[in-house]
Amino acid sequence: MRNPLLVLAVAGALASSARPTLAVTVDGDLDPDYALPLATQTTQTQYDDTYGRFDGSNGSELDGAFGFVGNGTLYLFLSGNVYEDWMPPELNTAHEDLAIFFDTGPGGQSPLRSDNPALEGLPVLAGLRFDVDFVPDYWIGFNPGGWPVGPFYTVVNYSTLPTGAGGAGYLVGNGTTGAPGTLTGGTNPYGILVSIDNRNASGVTAGCGASSGAGVATGIELAIPLAALAIPPDASKCAR
């Protein structure tokens, strides 16, 4: 089994990057509301460059990160690709997951505990230690699969990361490509939306050297209500 390939850390300060929501559609395509990237990749990908297909990718890369808060929701756009597993979830043996960690308050886990929920992509990260000023309280895992053996699908999981014990987690649901990012078949009390457009064929190249992820406008997009991360609705009023 491969280790999860992409790990993204999101600090609560992002909530202060607030702006009116004009026309964000959760479809995996970069909307003007995201404005400038919060981070741009400068290193090549170990998991090969991609050939570009709306619902399939033979490589994985994070090219850029965009985000803002609007209408009580954290919008995240991660340009790039995630390599898809080619079998149903119950038969998967090669996991390539996107792991997103959120530090939104006191407490959290660093290193990650070994008794967190046995959700796809989380147990293998036990022992992962973050920078001293980042201790995540929440995790969202994203994994695509299916194509070309069957219909393309995505799997989205969620867990809390409390300090003193393993968190409470669950399958949020399964989705597909494009709008509206609706997830079905799981537990989604907060109404999280997730979608992917996997057709990027530019951005960083394969290898272990320097490269640039600038200019990529397709990837993974999430709309996460602030309540799912225990961020107060008025957090956008806080200064950085």
N, C-alpha and C positions, 0 to 999 in steps of 0.2 A: 504494500500500500504506500502510495506517495504521501509525503507530508503536505499539509495545506501550503499553497504556494504564495498567497497574497495576504498580507496582514496590514490593516489600516487602523491607525489610532486617531480618535477624534476627541478633542478636549471640549469641556463645557463652554469655553470662551467663544466657540463658534456661534453660540446662541446670540451673542451680541452683534453678529453680522446680519442684521435684520433689514428687510426691505419689503415694500408692497409686492404681493404676488400678482403678476399681470396675466400671464398665460402659460403656466407651467403644466405640461402634460407628461405624465410618468410613462415614458415610452423608450428610454434609452438613448434619446437624442438630446444634445445640448441646447437648452433654451436660452434666449437673451437674458432672462432674469438672473442667471448665474454669474454674469459679468466675468471678471478676471479670475483665473484659477487661484486657489489657496496654496497649491503646491504643484510643481511640474517635475516629472521624472527626469533624472539625468544619467541613469545607469541602464545598460542593456538588460534584457531579460534572459534568464537561464532556461526558460521553458519554450524557447523557439519563437520566432516571429510568426505572424499569422497570415493565412491566405485570404481571409475576409469572406464571411458568409453571414447573412442575417441571423441564422439560427445555428451556426456551427463555427468552431475555431479549432485549429490544430496547434495553438500556442496560447500563452497567457502573459499578460502584461498590464501594469497600471501605468498609464501615461500622464494622468493629471487628476487632481481632486478639486472639486468645486462644491460650494455649499452656502446656504443662507437659511434664515428663519423667516417664515411668512405665514400668517393666518394660523398661528399656534402649531406650526409644523416645521420640522427640520427637513430641508430638501438637500439631498446629497447626490452628486453626479460624479462618477468615477470613470473617466475615459479609459478605454483599453479593451481587453478581451479576457475571458475565462475559458480555458479548455474544457470541453464538455465530456462527461462520462458517456459511454455508448451503450449503457445497459440500464434497466430499471433500477431504482434505488436499492431494492432488496438483493440485487445481484452485483452491485458495484464492488469492484476490487481496486480501482484506481481513483482515489479521491483528489480532486483539485478544487479546493474551496477558497472562497473569499471570506476572510475573517475580519470583521469590523468591531473594534473595541471603543467604548465610550466612557470617558471619565467625566461624570457630571456632578459629583458631590464627594463628601468625605467617605472614608472606608474604601471598599473595593479589594482587588486581589493583584498582587505582584510579589512573588511569582504566582501564576495561576495554580489553583488547587487541583488535586487529582480526583476529588469527589464531586466535581461539577456534573451536570446531567450528561448522559451518554448520547448526545445528539451529534449528528454527522459533522465532523470537522473540529469538535471541541475537545474530546478526551486526549487526542494526540498532542495538544498544545499544553498539557499539564507541565508545570515547571517553567513556562515561558516568563521571563522577567523583563519588565519595561524600564525605561528611564526613571530616575528617582522621583521626578515631578509628575509622573503619569501613573495612576493606579486605577484601572478601569472598573466600572460598576456594572456594565452591561456588555453583552456580546450579541451580534447578529451574524449568522453564517449564511452564505449564499453558495449554491452549487447547481450548475446546469448539467443536463444530460439528455440522453435519448437518441439524438441524431447520430449516425444515419440508420441505426437499427430500428428505431421507432419514432413516434412523435416527440418533438423537442419539448422539454419541460424544465422548470427550475424548482429548486427546493430552498425554502427560507426557514431558518430556525432562530430562536431567541432564547436568551437566558440572562438572569440576574447573576451578579458575581459578588456576593456578600463576603465580608472579611472572614467571619468565623466559621463558615460552613459552606458546603456546596450550594449552588444557586438553584432557583426554580426555573425550569425551562420547558419549552414545548415547540413542536412543529407549528410555525405560523401558517404555512400553506404552500401550495404548488402554484406556479404561474407559467407564463410563456413569454413570447417576444411581443414588443410593441405595447401600445396603449390598451387599456387604462391602468395596467399594473395590478389588477385585482388578483388576490391569492385565494385559493379554495382548498378545501379538504383538510384544514387544520384548525388551530385555535388562534383567532386574531381579534382579541378584544379591543385593541386600539385602532384597528383599521389601517395597518401598515400597508403601503403599496410598494411593489418592487417590479422592475422590468429590465430587459436587456436588449440591446442591439449589438450583436457580436460581429458585425461585418468589417470592423476596422482592419485595414491592411497597411497602415503607416505607423507612426510613432516610433518607439524604441526598437532597435534591431536585436538579433540574437547574439549572445556572447557574454563577456564579463567586463567589458570596458565602458567607456563613456558613450552616451547617446542622448537624444532629446525626445520627450514625449509631447512636445508642444504641437498644437494644431489639431489634435484628435477630438472629434465632436460626437463620437458614439461610444457607448459603453453600458455601465450598470447604473441605474437610477433608482433612488429610494425616496419615499415621502414618509417620514416617521413622526407621528404626533408627539409633541413634547412630553405628554403624560407617560408615554412608553419608556422614557428615560428619566423620569422624575425631575424634569426641568420645569420650574414655575412658568405659567403662561406669560408673565411679564418679564421673563429673563432677557428679552431683547432690549430692555431699557437699561441694562447694566453696562457699565463701561468695561472696556478690555483691561 
